């Protein structure tokens, strides 16, 4: 491992949790501390890096540079980097260096997937695992257009937590810290104090004022257990049935509604409704023509057209960022 890669590991901290689990709020809290900098979410750094049959890691640079978040971050692939057989770990270290931008503060990056790659590529980087009630996550995903029904909206949470189970058992105690969104909302100073102690820095009250200059509000206890008020009993029954024992294992109590599993035919009908709801969301936001053209150009391999359409979709997406 080169000196650059070692520095990247020492300076990087990852916030890991399912989408809609409060990772953005949490990283903004950390960003308010003078010891940390936070340029945003960083899934894109791991979406397009893979280990080949020979065990070497390399990037799909074409896919990486098409990523809206990569482009918005202002990152650049060093001149002369080969498209094939590039040195993945060295490139990752370079991207982390660019994100650090010369600051002496530690880099905090939020991720929602690929925790296995992070553990393998950056074995010294601490990971802060943020957990939220999956019923609230499932409900929130619908509002984002990622799912049409809570039954499918909880899938991302399940996948994220299963990945954490596979990786966390092999992490040293000084490498991983589990946190709960609900406690971060109810007792932010206590939880942030615990985080600071884990990371070896003193607590700074500025973390509690993270909402100043941000589109995010201060911790609001009404955001906890919204599913009790906003999720229909039939959806609760299906979601909790899908979660099974995992709900209690993660420290959340069942609602009391009898759990159930849909029949094969019912599930197929639900899947169709889910896809239609997501399609309607995408069509309203990006336009039906763009959605169709993006899928067609990607499947047909029309790279120039696909880049143009993706660029238009990304421009619209930026308008909806908070």
C-alpha positions in Angstrom: 0.0 0.0 0.0 1.4 3.4 -1.0 1.8 6.3 1.4 -1.1 8.1 -0.4 -3.4 5.2 0.1 -2.5 5.0 3.8 -3.2 8.7 4.3 -6.6 8.3 2.5 -7.5 5.5 5.0 -6.4 7.5 8.0 -8.3 10.6 7.0 -11.6 9.0 5.8 -14.7 8.3 7.9 -17.8 6.7 6.4 -21.5 7.1 7.5 -23.3 4.0 6.4 -27.0 3.3 6.4 -30.0 2.7 4.2 -31.4 5.4 2.0 -33.9 7.6 4.0 -32.2 6.5 7.3 -31.1 10.0 8.3 -27.6 9.8 6.8 -27.8 13.3 5.3 -28.8 14.8 8.6 -26.1 12.9 10.5 -23.3 13.9 8.1 -24.4 17.5 8.3 -24.1 17.3 12.1 -20.5 16.0 11.6 -19.7 18.7 9.1 -20.6 21.3 11.6 -17.6 20.1 13.7 -14.3 21.9 12.9 -12.5 18.5 12.9 -14.5 17.2 9.9 -15.3 18.1 6.3 -18.1 16.6 4.4 -18.5 17.0 0.6 -21.6 14.8 0.5 -22.6 11.3 -0.5 -20.0 9.0 -2.1 -21.7 5.8 -3.3 -20.4 6.7 -6.8 -16.8 6.0 -5.6 -17.7 2.4 -5.1 -20.4 1.8 -7.7 -18.0 1.4 -10.5 -14.9 -0.3 -8.9 -14.7 -4.1 -9.0 -12.2 -6.8 -8.4 -11.2 -8.8 -11.5 -10.5 -12.5 -11.8 -6.9 -11.8 -11.1 -7.8 -10.2 -7.8 -6.9 -6.6 -8.9 -9.3 -3.8 -8.3 -10.1 -1.4 -11.2 -12.6 1.2 -12.2 -15.1 1.3 -15.1 -14.1 4.9 -15.9 -16.7 5.4 -18.6 -19.5 4.6 -16.1 -17.8 6.6 -13.3 -17.5 9.8 -15.4 -21.1 9.5 -16.4 -22.2 9.7 -12.7 -23.9 13.0 -11.9 -22.5 13.0 -8.4 -19.0 12.4 -9.6 -19.2 15.3 -12.0 -20.9 17.6 -9.5 -18.1 16.8 -7.0 -15.6 18.3 -9.4 -13.4 15.2 -9.4 -11.0 14.5 -12.3 -9.4 11.2 -13.5 -5.7 11.9 -13.8 -4.5 12.3 -17.4 -3.0 9.2 -18.8 -5.1 6.8 -16.7 -5.8 3.7 -18.8 -9.4 2.8 -19.4 -8.7 -0.8 -18.8 -6.4 -2.3 -16.1 -6.3 0.9 -14.1 -5.1 0.8 -10.5 -8.4 1.0 -8.6 -7.0 1.5 -5.0 -4.6 4.2 -6.2 -7.4 6.0 -8.1 -9.7 5.8 -5.0 -7.0 7.3 -2.9 -6.6 10.1 -5.5 -10.3 10.8 -5.5 -10.3 11.0 -1.7 -7.3 13.3 -1.8 -9.2 15.6 -4.2 -12.2 15.6 -1.9 -9.9 16.4 1.0 -8.8 19.5 -1.0 -5.8 20.1 1.2 -7.8 20.4 4.4 -6.3 19.1 7.7 -9.8 18.0 8.8 -11.0 14.5 8.4 -13.2 13.5 5.4 -16.7 12.3 6.2 -18.6 10.5 3.4 -22.1 9.1 3.5 -22.7 5.8 1.7 -25.7 3.5 1.4 -24.2 0.4 -0.4 -20.9 -1.4 -1.1 -19.9 -1.6 2.6 -18.0 -4.8 1.6 -15.9 -2.8 -0.9 -15.2 -0.1 1.7 -14.1 -2.7 4.3 -11.8 -4.4 1.7 -10.3 -1.3 0.1 -10.0 0.9 3.2 -9.5 -1.5 6.1 -8.5 1.3 8.5 -11.4 3.8 7.8 -14.0 3.9 10.6 -17.6 3.2 9.7 -20.5 4.8 11.6 -23.6 2.6 11.0 -26.8 4.5 11.2 -30.0 2.5 11.7 -33.6 3.7 11.4 -37.0 2.0 11.9 -37.5 0.1 8.6 -41.2 1.0 8.6 -40.4 4.7 8.4 -37.8 4.0 5.7 -40.3 2.1 3.6 -42.8 4.9 3.8 -40.2 7.6 3.0 -39.0 5.7 -0.1 -42.4 6.2 -1.7 -42.2 9.9 -1.4 -38.8 9.8 -3.3 -40.3 7.8 -6.1 -38.0 4.8 -5.4 -41.0 2.5 -4.7 -44.7 2.6 -5.1 -45.7 0.4 -2.2 -44.2 0.1 1.3 -43.8 -3.6 0.8 -41.2 -2.9 -1.8 -39.9 0.3 -0.2 -38.4 -1.7 2.6 -36.2 -3.8 0.3 -33.3 -1.3 0.3 -33.3 -1.3 4.1 -33.2 -5.1 4.2 -30.3 -5.3 1.6 -28.3 -2.6 3.5 -28.7 -4.4 6.8 -27.9 -7.8 5.4 -24.7 -6.4 3.9 -23.8 -4.8 7.3 -24.3 -8.2 9.0 -21.9 -9.9 6.6 -19.2 -7.2 7.0 -19.5 -6.0 10.6 -18.7 -9.4 12.3 -15.2 -9.1 10.9 -14.5 -5.5 11.8 -12.5 -4.5 14.9 -14.4 -2.8 17.7 -12.5 0.4 17.1 -13.5 0.4 13.4 -17.3 0.3 13.7 -20.0 2.2 15.8 -23.7 1.5 15.7 -26.1 4.4 16.0 -29.9 4.7 16.0 -31.7 7.5 14.1 -34.4 7.7 16.8 -31.8 8.3 19.5 -30.0 10.9 17.4 -33.3 12.8 17.1 -34.4 12.4 20.7 -31.0 13.0 22.4 -28.7 14.5 19.8 -26.1 15.8 22.2 -25.6 12.4 24.0 -25.4 10.5 20.7 -23.0 13.0 19.1 -20.9 13.0 22.2 -20.6 9.2 21.8 -19.6 9.6 18.2 -16.9 12.2 19.0 -15.5 10.0 21.7 -15.3 7.1 19.3 -13.5 9.3 16.7 -11.2 10.7 19.3 -12.3 14.4 19.2 -14.0 16.6 21.8 -17.7 17.3 21.4 -18.5 20.7 19.8 -21.8 22.3 20.4 -21.8 23.6 16.8 -22.9 20.1 15.8 -26.3 20.8 17.3 -26.7 23.9 15.1 -26.1 22.0 11.8 -29.4 23.3 10.4 -28.1 26.9 10.3 -27.3 27.5 6.6 -28.9 24.2 5.6 -32.2 23.2 4.1 -32.5 20.6 6.8 -34.3 21.5 10.0 -33.3 20.8 13.6 -33.9 17.4 15.2 -37.7 17.0 15.3 -39.1 14.2 17.5 -42.3 14.1 15.3 -40.1 12.5 12.6 -39.8 9.4 14.8 -42.3 6.5 14.3 -44.2 8.3 11.6 -45.4 4.9 10.5 -47.8 4.8 13.4 -49.7 7.7 12.0 -49.1 7.3 8.3 -49.0 3.6 7.3 -52.2 1.7 6.7 -52.6 -1.5 8.8 -52.6 -3.7 5.6 -49.2 -2.2 4.6 -47.9 -2.7 8.1 -48.9 -6.4 8.1 -47.1 -7.0 4.8 -44.0 -5.0 5.7 -43.6 -6.6 9.1 -44.2 -10.0 7.6 -41.4 -9.4 5.1 -39.0 -8.2 7.8 -39.8 -11.2 10.0 -37.5 -11.6 13.0 -35.1 -8.9 11.7 -37.4 -6.2 13.1 -37.0 -7.3 16.7 -33.4 -8.3 16.2 -32.7 -4.7 15.3 -34.5 -3.5 18.4 -37.9 -2.4 17.0 -41.1 -3.7 18.4 -43.9 -5.0 16.1 -47.0 -2.9 15.7 -49.4 -5.6 16.9 -51.0 -6.0 13.5 -51.0 -9.7 12.4 -48.1 -10.2 10.0 -48.8 -11.8 6.7 -47.1 -12.8 3.5 -48.8 -12.2 0.1 -49.7 -15.1 -2.1 -47.8 -15.4 -5.4 -50.6 -13.9 -7.4 -51.1 -11.1 -5.0 -47.4 -10.3 -5.0 -47.4 -10.2 -8.8 -50.3 -7.7 -8.8 -48.5 -5.7 -6.1 -45.3 -5.7 -8.2 -47.2 -4.4 -11.2 -48.8 -1.6 -9.1 -45.4 -0.7 -7.7 -43.7 -0.5 -11.1 -46.6 1.7 -12.5 -46.4 4.0 -9.5 -42.6 4.4 -10.0 -43.1 4.9 -13.7 -45.7 7.7 -13.1 -43.3 9.4 -10.7 -40.4 9.3 -13.2 -42.7 10.5 -16.1 -44.0 13.4 -14.1 -40.5 14.5 -13.0 -38.4 13.9 -16.2 -41.0 13.6 -18.9 -42.2 10.3 -20.5 -40.0 10.7 -23.6 -36.8 11.1 -21.6 -37.5 8.1 -19.4 -38.2 5.9 -22.5 -35.2 7.2 -24.4 -32.8 6.7 -21.4 -33.8 3.0 -21.1 -33.8 2.4 -24.8 -30.4 4.1 -25.4 -28.8 2.2 -22.5 -30.1 -1.2 -23.7 -29.1 -0.6 -27.3 -25.6 0.7 -26.4 -26.1 4.1 -28.0 -23.5 5.9 -25.8 -23.7 9.4 -27.3 -27.4 9.5 -27.1 -27.5 7.9 -23.7 -25.0 10.5 -22.3 -27.1 13.4 -23.7 -30.4 12.0 -22.2 -28.7 11.2 -18.8 -27.3 14.8 -18.8 -30.8 16.2 -19.2 -32.2 13.9 -16.5 -29.4 14.9 -14.1 -30.0 18.6 -14.7 -33.6 18.1 -13.6 -32.5 16.0 -10.6 -30.3 18.9 -9.4 -33.3 21.1 -9.2 -34.8 18.7 -6.6 -31.8 18.4 -4.4 -32.1 19.8 -0.9 
